[in-house]
Amino acid sequence: MAATLFPDLVINDETIPHSVVAAEAQNHSAPRGKPGLAWRAAANAIAVRTLLLQDARRRTLTPEPQQVAPGKFETDEEALIRQVLEEAVQVTPPGEDELRAEWEKNPDRFRSPPLWEVSHILCGCDPRDEDARVKAEQRAIALAKLAIDTPRGFAALAAQESDCDSKKSGGTLGQLGPGDTVPEFEEAVRRLDEGEITAEPVLSRHGYHIIRLDAVARGQVLPYSAVRQKISDAIERAAWVRASRDYVQKLVAAAEISGADLKAG
């Protein structure tokens, strides 16, 4: 991507080097042959970051990096952006009436986690090995057809064919809750009705699964007192996002910007 094809990015008389925009552009996708889309997205992102850092300097903030992971800390720029947002964006916590009204809209949204009783047949393979994956898939398709044609024989089929230790118990995995299995497996379980077997094998990092949902216990509706804090946090997060967008738009409106289209539309 030739930098000379694109205009200079200037934010309030601060010129951003083309190399900085080019590096950021690597984080933005664009259709083949249209590098300008990635460049413009990068220019917009850097323009916002620059405006925030300029405001941090106006407020004479000193970076105080926080730990974001074991042994990993924010950069000075990341710390300044967090600090300026903390100082500039304030939201009022929702009141009790607002919280209860949100819960009463649809209490069914707030349930304890479901429990599933699940059995499966595993045709094990390393999905990265194409030959092994194809062989496992063909075997799994044949076993899935057998399982669906003779559902009462699922346990015997699992005991004979499964590559999982659960074959010793006819493929039964016992009770599972959200997060207990790999995401692909859980997603398939959530789509099944009680007693249903997956029509097509489900691929995970362990191989192909033929899954049967033996029973399901849907979570119970939780009382208001149990979900009050969760509702409050969600409303406050949404309010903070709106307020931060408004704050950035005020910075944009007051700024002299060229080489980015933050004011478009």
N, C-alpha and C positions, 0 to 999 in steps of 0.2 A: 504494500500500500504506500504509494508515494506521498509523502507529507505535503509536497508542493501543490498537490491537487486540491488541498483543503485549506480553508481560510484560517488565519491565526485566531486562537481563542484568547480573548481579552476580557477580563472581569474587573471593572472599576480601575482601569489603567494597569492592571497586573496581567502581563502576558504569560500564558502557559506554554512551555516548550512543546513543539510537535511530538517529541519523543515521549512525553508524558501521556499525551492523548493516544498515541500509537500503542503504548503499553496497555492502557486501559481498554482499548478497542479489542484486545485479545479476549476480553471477558464478555464480549457481546457478539451474539450470532447474527449472521446476515446471509441472505441468499447468495448462491454462487454468482460471481460477476457483479455484485453490488456492495463493494466494500464501504461505500459512502454511508450506508445505513448503520453499520457498526461504528464508523467514525462519529456520526452524529449522536448516536446513543452514548458513546464514550465522552464526547464533548459536553453533553448535557449533564452526565453524572459528575464530571470533574468541575463543571461550573457550579453545581450545587455545593459540592465539597469545598470549593474555594470560597464561596459566599459564607459558608458556616465558619471556616477558619478565619476569614477576615473579620467576622463579627466577634469571634473569640478574642482576636487581637484588640478590637475596639473595647472589649470588656476587660482587657488586661488579664486574661486568665492564664494561669500557669499550668502546664500539663501535669496531671497526676495519674499516670497509667495504673490501671487495675488489672489484676490477674483474671484471665478469661478461660484458662485451662491450666492443668498442672504444668508448671514451668514456663507458661506462655503468658506474656503481658501485652496490653495494648501498646501500639506505637504512640508517640507523642501526638501525632495528628488525630488518631482514633480517640485518644483521651480528650483532646480539646473539643472534638465534635460532640462527644458524649456530654462533656461538661457544659458546653454552650446550650445544648438542648435541655439539659437539666435546669439550667438557670432561666432560659427564655420561655420554655413551654411548661405551663402550670395548668393543671386541670382540677376541678372540684370533685371530690369523691361523690358517687351517687347517694342520694338519700334513701331512707327506708321505704318510702312510698314507691320510688322508682324501682327499687330492687324487687319488692313484692309484686309489683305490676308486671315486671319482666318474667318472673317465675309463673305468674298466673296466666300468662299468654298461652303457655303449653307446658304444664308440669311433666308431661310424658317425655320431654327432651332430657329430663334429668333422672337417670336411672343408675342403679348399681350395675357393675359389669355383668354381662351374661356368662353362663357356663355351658359348655358344649361337651357331650360325650361323643367321642370320635373313634372310628376305626379306619385303618388304611392298609394298603398294599404298596410297598415301595419297590420300584425297579431302579436300583441304585446305579448311578453313573456320575462322572465328573462332566458337567455340562460344557466345560471348555474343550473336552476331547470330542470332536465332532463324530468320529466313527462310533465311539461308545455311546454318545447321546442318541444317535439315530437308532442303534440297536435297542437301547433301553426304551425309546419311544415306541418302536414297533411292538416290542413285547408288552408294554403297558397298554397300548391300544387293544391288543388281543385280550389281555386280562380284564380290561374295563368292560369289554363286550360280554365276556363270560360272567362277570360279577353282576351286570345289569340283567342279563338273561336269566340267571339263577341267583337272585338276591339272598335266598336262604343259605346258599353255600358260600357266602362271603368269608366267614371265619375259616372254613376248611381251605378255601382258596388262598387266603392270607397265610395260613399255617404252612401250606405247601410251597408257595411261590414268593412270598415277600422277602426282601433283603434287609428288613428291619428286625431288631430283636423282639419287637412286639408280636412277631409271628408266633411266639411261644404262647401268646394269649389270644390267638385268632385275629391279630391285627389291632386289638383294642389299645388305645392310648390313654384311656381313662378320662377324667374331667380336665378340660382345658379352658383357660380364660384368655382375654385379650393380652397379646404379648408373649404367650407361652410357646408359640411356634414361629417359624419364619413367616414373613409377611405374605408371600404367595399362598402358603397353605391356609393361613387365617382368612385371607380374602375369599378363597374358595369355600371355606366352611361357612362363612357369613352368608353366602349366596344359596346355600342348600336348605331345603325343607327337611323336617325330621323324617328319617328313614331313607332319604334320597342319596344316590350315589353319583359322583361326578361323571358326566357323560363323556368328558375328555380328560385324559391324564393331566395332572398339574405339575409343571416343572418347577423345581426349587434347586438350590445348590446341592441338595442330596440326591437328586434324580427325579424320576417321575412317580407321582402318587396317584393312586385310585382311592378316593376318600368317601367314606360313608358317615353321615351324621346320624348317630344312633339316638340321641336325645338332646334337647335344648331347654335350658331354664333361662327365660328372659329376665333381665335384671328388674328389680322392683323400683317403682317410682319413689324417689327420695323426697323426704319432707323439706320444706323451705329452709329450716334451720341448718340442714346438712349441706345445702348448696348455696347458701347466702353469700359466702366469701367468694366462691367460684364465679357467681353472677357479678358480684361487685368488681372483681378483677377484670372480667371480660369487658364490662361497660367502661371501666376506667382506661383499659388499654385502647379500646376503640376511640374514646374521647381524646386520648393522648395522640393517636395517629392523626386524627382530624386537626387537632391544634398544631401539631408539628408541621403538617402540610400548609396550614394557614401562615405559620411563621416563615416558612421557606418562601411562600408566594409574596409575602411582604418584603423579604430581602430582594427577591427578583424584581419586584415592581420599583424598588428604590435604586436599583443598580443600573450601571451602564455595561451592557453585555454585547459582545460581537463574537461570531463564530459558534454560537449555540442558539437554539430556538425555544428556550424556556418560556418565552412570552407568547409563543404561537398559540392560537385558539383561545 
